[in-house]
Amino acid sequence: MSATHQSRDLGGALLASVSRSFYLSIKVLPPQVREPLGLGYLLARTTDTIADATAVPAEVRVKHLRVLGEMVRRGPDAEKIRLLQKEVVPAQKAEQELLANIGPCLDWLGAQQEDDRTDIEEVLGKIIRGQTLDLERFPDTAHVRALRNAAELEEYIYLVAGCVGEFWTRICCRNLKEYAQLDCGTVSAIGVRFGKGLQLVNILRDMPADLDAGRCYLPADELRDAGIEPGAVMALPEGAHRVFNRWRDKAAAYLDDGFKYIEVLSNFRVRIACILPWLIGVKTLALLTQNYPLTAKERVKVSRGEVRKVMLVAPFAAMSNKVLRKLRQ
């Protein structure tokens, strides 16, 4: 299959099936960057599928993450792919299809321009490192374990999301003329904080499910300073509220950097693509301020209707920083 057909087949229906919201951002991007960014996301979702296959022992998942990382750097290995597909069987059909297409995705990676391929390899190396650390720190669901301190949480959100801001910026700066009003190094640093903010919002939103799975991302030393042990957070949720609020404020500050990132962009299509996740993140954070997830009756989530509104307003905000600032209020 040619690289053109791989782009059409894998970057279309498959990408849409594993992430409807991110697919919207990829779809609106300029053609020059749509392919490497879409492929990078597909491969990252593949590693995420492996890391999240909770029916598989943690050490087996770590093994397959390492093997996939090697294939990203060196090219596909049919036998290793078959073993991965045999030992990691996700429950969702879309993720099963994603694993079934590991070989074609790696072939598509091999067809990329050298600089784009190098950037994809680098960002996936960091993401896999973050996912591996996560599996090592939370090896089972029998006991709730917590990250030790703020440094571990900051490291994690950089490795699985902040580095994506760097990757996105490098790809766009190299492939698009007049990408931003600031130099790419400065924009990249802002992009790191933007990515960290989006990941931190997800962590705060998903706290109940993570605690059920034995994972506490709120730092253990901060919880203990608040008088609560990580294993008691589910039973005594209000005890962790002060720590939660501190990281909610940190997420808000990082999303402010997301606003700054969008504000300095010159490319209309990329502005739309960045406004979509930023505004959904802002709206999610507002819901988390109103509804503490550990005591909320239902999972905190932006409704589909709100997402549609975001899609409608994003092009107008992309045309004018004045409109963008109104969305921030």
Secondary structure, 3 states (H helix, E strand, C coil): CCHHHHHHHHHHHHHHHHCHHHHHHHHHCCHHHHHHHHHHHHHHHHHHHHHCCCCCCHHHHHHHHHHHHHHHHHCCCHHHHHHHHHHCCCCCHHHHHHHHCHHHHHHHHHCCCHHHHHHHHHHHHHHHHHHHHHHHHCCCCCCCEECCCHHHHHHHHHHHHHHHHHHHHHHHHHHCCCCECCCHHHHHHHHHHHHHHHHHHHHHHCHHHHHHCCEECCCHHHHHHCCCCHHHCCCCHHHHHHHHHHHHHHHHHHHHHHHHHHHHECCHHHHHHHHHHHHHHHHHHHHHHHCCCCCCCCCCCCCHHHHHHHHHHHHHHHHCHHHHHHHHC
